[in-house]
Amino acid sequence: MAQLLGPAEIRGLASELDVRPTKKLGQNFVHDPNTVRRIVELSGVTAQDSVLEVGPGLGSLTLGLLASGAHVTAVEIDPTLAGRLPVTVAERAPEAASRLTVLTRDALKIRADELPAPPSTLVANLPYNVAVPVVLHLLAELPSLARALVMVQTEVADRMAAGPGSRTYGVPSVKLAWYGRTRKVAPVPRAVFWPVPNVDSALVSFERAGQPPATVDRDSVFRVVDAAFAQRRKTLRAALAGWAGSAERAGEILRAAGVEPTTRGEQLTVDEFARVAEREYLPPSV
C-alpha cells in the first residue's frame, strides 16, 4: 500500500529539492491524504484504467492513483519535480513503480504518440491559469479519454459546468459540451494545499459523449462560439457580423438555423451553435 504524503513530507521534499512554489506554474501542492483518497474515489479509477495526470508536483495524487492499481502517466513541466517523482514512488510504493511513466513536457503541447498507452481517464490538480486550455487540448488530442476529474479554481469550475442562460456560461462551457457532460462535483478547502492559495477550489467531472452534436467539424463550430462571446452583450446578429461577413448575412444564417437574431450567445446550447455553423455556407438570399 502506498504511503501518501502529508504536510511534513511535502515540506521535506520541497526543502530537499530547493523548490519554491511559483505562481507562474500554478504550484499549490496537496498535502492532505484524505483529500487525495477522496479524489481517487470520486474519479472511479480502477486497476483497469490508464490514467493521465497533469502537474503531479511532488507526487501526492500520483501515489493515490497508483494505489488504485491503475497505470499512471504523469506529465510534469518542471524538470526538477519530474526527476524526483519516480524516486518518491520507488520509496513509498515500490510495488507500483513499474506502473508509472513520467514525461517532462508541457501538457498544452503533449501529443498522443508521446504517451505509452491511450489514457482512459484524466485526473489532475490543474494550474488555475491554464486549466481550461489544458482540458480542451487533451480532449481534442486524446479521443481515448472517456472521463476526467480535475481540481480547478471555483470560478473556473463554475464556467466549465455552466448551462445556457447562466451568467457564467461562456466559451469554456460550450466547448466542453461539444465533447460531453461536465459538472461541478465538490468544493475543496484551501487548507489542504501548500502554500495555501488565495482562491477557492472545486472538483469538476467530465464524461465524454458518443458523438459530437454536428455534421460540421469542431473548428467551424468553435469559430462561431468564439465570435458569439467576444462581445457577449451584443445580439448574435451583431456579434457574428464579422464571422458571417455582415450583420445582415449573420441574421440570414441565424434564421436558417432556427435562432432568433436578437438572441445572445449565452442563451444557445452547443447543438444550436452547431446548427449555426452548419448553415454558414448556405447561398445568400437575393
C-alpha positions in Angstrom: 0.0 0.0 0.0 1.3 3.4 -1.0 2.4 5.7 1.8 0.7 9.0 1.0 2.3 12.4 1.6 1.4 14.5 4.5 2.3 18.2 5.3 5.7 17.2 6.8 6.6 15.0 3.8 5.6 17.7 1.3 7.7 20.4 3.0 10.6 17.9 3.4 10.6 17.1 -0.3 10.3 20.8 -1.2 13.3 21.6 1.0 15.4 18.7 -0.4 14.8 19.9 -3.9 15.0 23.6 -3.0 11.6 24.0 -4.6 9.8 27.3 -4.1 6.3 27.1 -5.4 5.7 29.6 -8.1 2.5 31.4 -9.3 3.7 31.1 -12.9 3.4 27.3 -12.8 0.4 27.4 -10.5 2.2 25.3 -7.9 0.0 24.6 -4.9 0.7 21.1 -3.6 -2.0 19.0 -2.0 -0.7 17.7 1.4 -3.9 16.1 2.9 -4.1 12.3 2.4 -7.9 12.3 3.0 -8.4 14.7 0.1 -6.2 12.6 -2.2 -8.2 9.5 -1.3 -11.5 11.3 -1.9 -10.3 12.5 -5.4 -9.3 9.0 -6.3 -12.6 7.6 -5.1 -14.6 10.2 -7.0 -12.6 9.6 -10.1 -13.7 5.9 -10.2 -10.2 4.8 -11.3 -9.5 1.1 -11.1 -6.7 -1.3 -12.0 -8.1 -1.5 -15.5 -7.5 2.2 -16.2 -4.7 4.0 -17.8 -4.6 7.4 -16.1 -3.2 10.7 -17.4 -2.1 13.0 -14.5 -1.1 16.6 -15.4 1.1 18.5 -13.0 1.8 15.8 -10.4 4.1 18.1 -8.5 5.7 16.3 -5.5 3.5 13.2 -6.0 0.6 13.4 -3.6 -2.1 12.5 -6.1 0.2 10.2 -8.1 0.7 7.9 -5.1 -3.1 7.8 -4.5 -3.8 7.0 -8.2 -1.2 4.2 -8.2 -2.7 2.8 -5.0 -5.8 2.0 -7.1 -3.8 -0.3 -9.3 -4.0 1.9 -12.3 -1.2 2.7 -14.7 -0.3 6.4 -14.5 1.4 8.7 -17.0 2.4 11.9 -15.2 3.1 14.9 -17.3 5.2 17.5 -15.4 6.7 20.7 -16.9 9.1 21.2 -14.1 12.2 19.1 -14.7 13.2 19.0 -11.0 9.8 17.7 -9.9 9.7 15.3 -12.9 13.1 13.9 -11.9 12.2 13.3 -8.3 8.7 11.7 -8.9 9.9 8.2 -9.8 12.2 8.2 -6.8 9.3 9.2 -4.5 7.2 6.4 -5.9 10.0 3.9 -5.6 10.5 4.9 -1.9 6.8 5.0 -0.9 5.1 2.5 -3.2 7.8 0.2 -4.7 5.3 -2.3 -5.9 3.7 0.4 -8.1 6.9 1.8 -9.6 6.5 -0.2 -12.8 3.1 1.3 -13.4 4.4 4.9 -13.5 5.6 6.8 -16.6 6.8 10.4 -16.1 7.1 12.8 -19.1 8.8 16.1 -18.7 6.5 18.0 -21.0 4.1 20.9 -21.3 0.6 19.4 -21.2 -0.6 22.0 -23.7 1.8 20.5 -26.3 1.5 16.8 -25.5 0.7 14.5 -28.4 -1.0 11.1 -28.4 2.0 9.3 -29.8 4.2 10.5 -26.9 2.1 8.5 -24.4 2.9 4.9 -23.6 -0.8 3.9 -23.9 -4.1 5.6 -24.8 -5.4 7.0 -21.4 -8.9 6.3 -20.4 -9.1 8.9 -17.6 -7.7 12.3 -16.8 -7.2 13.1 -13.1 -5.3 16.2 -12.1 -4.8 19.2 -9.9 -4.6 21.7 -12.7 -2.8 25.1 -12.6 -5.6 27.7 -12.5 -4.2 29.9 -15.3 -4.2 27.1 -17.9 -6.9 24.7 -16.6 -9.4 25.1 -19.4 -6.9 25.2 -22.3 -5.3 22.0 -21.0 -8.5 20.1 -20.7 -9.7 21.2 -24.2 -6.4 20.3 -25.7 -6.3 16.9 -24.1 -9.9 16.1 -25.1 -9.1 17.0 -28.7 -5.8 15.2 -28.9 -6.8 12.1 -26.9 -10.1 10.6 -28.1 -9.5 7.7 -25.7 -10.2 9.9 -22.7 -13.6 8.8 -21.6 -13.8 10.7 -18.4 -12.0 13.2 -16.2 -11.9 14.6 -12.7 -10.0 17.8 -12.3 -9.4 20.2 -9.4 -9.6 23.8 -10.5 -10.3 27.3 -9.1 -14.0 27.5 -8.1 -14.7 30.3 -10.6 -13.2 28.2 -13.4 -15.3 25.2 -12.2 -18.4 27.3 -12.5 -17.6 28.4 -16.0 -16.8 24.9 -17.1 -20.0 23.4 -15.8 -22.4 26.2 -16.5 -25.5 25.7 -18.6 -27.2 28.1 -21.1 -28.8 31.1 -19.5 -26.3 31.2 -16.6 -24.2 34.3 -16.1 -21.1 32.1 -16.0 -22.0 30.3 -19.3 -19.5 31.1 -22.0 -16.8 29.7 -24.3 -15.4 27.0 -21.8 -19.0 25.8 -21.1 -19.9 25.4 -24.8 -16.6 23.9 -25.9 -16.7 21.3 -23.2 -20.3 20.5 -24.0 -19.1 19.7 -27.6 -17.2 16.7 -26.1 -19.6 15.6 -23.4 -21.1 16.4 -20.0 -19.4 18.5 -17.3 -20.5 19.0 -13.8 -19.2 20.6 -10.6 -18.8 17.8 -8.0 -17.5 19.2 -4.7 -15.6 22.1 -3.1 -12.0 21.6 -1.9 -10.8 23.6 1.2 -7.9 25.9 0.8 -6.2 24.4 3.9 -5.4 21.1 2.0 -2.8 23.0 -0.1 0.7 24.2 0.5 1.2 27.0 0.0 -2.4 28.0 0.9 -3.9 29.6 -2.3 -5.9 32.9 -2.1 -8.7 31.3 -4.1 -11.2 28.5 -3.5 -11.0 25.3 -5.4 -13.5 22.7 -6.6 -13.6 19.3 -8.3 -15.1 19.1 -11.8 -16.1 15.8 -13.5 -16.4 15.1 -17.2 -17.9 12.3 -19.2 -17.4 12.1 -23.0 -20.4 11.7 -25.2 -20.5 9.2 -28.0 -20.7 11.6 -31.0 -20.2 15.4 -31.5 -23.5 17.2 -32.0 -22.9 18.3 -35.6 -22.1 17.3 -39.1 -19.6 20.1 -39.4 -16.1 20.0 -38.0 -15.2 21.1 -34.5 -13.1 24.1 -35.6 -16.1 25.5 -37.6 -18.3 25.4 -34.6 -15.7 26.8 -32.2 -15.2 29.8 -34.5 -18.9 30.6 -34.1 -18.7 30.2 -30.3 -15.6 32.4 -30.1 -17.3 35.1 -32.2 -20.5 34.9 -30.2 -18.8 35.5 -26.9 -16.2 38.0 -28.0 -18.7 40.8 -27.2 -21.3 38.9 -25.1 -23.6 41.9 -24.5 -24.3 42.1 -28.2 -27.1 40.2 -30.0 -25.9 37.3 -32.1 -26.8 39.3 -35.3 -24.2 41.9 -34.3 -21.7 39.6 -32.6 -21.5 37.3 -35.6 -21.3 40.1 -38.2 -17.5 39.7 -38.6 -17.7 35.9 -38.8 -20.5 36.0 -41.4 -19.3 39.0 -43.4 -22.1 41.4 -42.3 -24.8 41.7 -39.7 -27.4 41.1 -42.5 -25.8 37.9 -43.5 -25.5 36.8 -39.9 -29.2 37.3 -39.5 -29.9 35.1 -42.5 -27.8 32.3 -41.2 -29.3 32.5 -37.7 -32.8 32.4 -39.0 -32.0 29.5 -41.3 -30.7 27.7 -38.1 -33.9 28.4 -36.3 -32.3 31.0 -34.0 -33.8 34.4 -33.4 -31.1 37.0 -34.5 -31.7 39.1 -31.4 -30.7 36.2 -29.1 -27.4 36.5 -27.2 -24.7 33.8 -27.2 -25.3 32.8 -23.6 -28.8 31.5 -24.5 -27.6 29.0 -27.1 -26.9 25.3 -26.5 -23.9 23.6 -28.2 -26.4 22.0 -30.6 -27.7 25.4 -31.6 -24.2 26.7 -32.2 -23.6 23.7 -34.3 -26.7 24.4 -36.4 -25.5 27.9 -37.0 -22.1 26.6 -38.1 -23.8 24.1 -40.5 -25.5 26.9 -42.3 -22.5 29.1 -42.8 -22.2 28.1 -46.5 -25.9 28.5 -47.4 -26.2 30.7 -50.5 -27.2 34.2 -49.6 -30.8 35.2 -50.3 -31.2 37.6 -53.2 
